[in-house]
């Protein structure tokens, strides 16, 4: 179980870095990595506790990281523009 957790963090960090370098997000490299790792941790624990998953742990890490990048910045950016 521990190697799966480490793999999830590594994959989430790579997704955060690549999303920032490709121009998918404009949060900053560290912020995007933190958002991706947080989303991947959340989905990792949901997978352990409830058995929810899309397939392999790597696929879950990628999908949860991209999902966190889409949800978190959109949520916070909308509140500042009034």
C-alpha positions, 0 to 999 in steps of 0.5 A: 500500500505504501508504494502505491501512495508514493506512486500516486504522489509522484504521478500527481507531481508530474501532472501538476508540473506538465500542466503548468509547463503546457499552459493548461493552468496559470497558477504557478508550478508549486501551486499546481503541484500542491493542488494535484497532490491534494486531489490525488491524496483525496482520491487515494483515501477514497479508494482505500476507504470505499473502494471507488476507482476508475481502474489502475491506481496510476489512472486514478492519480492522473484523473484525480489530479486533472480534476483537482486542477479544473475544480480548485482554480475555477472555484477560487477565481470566480469569487475574486471578480466582483 
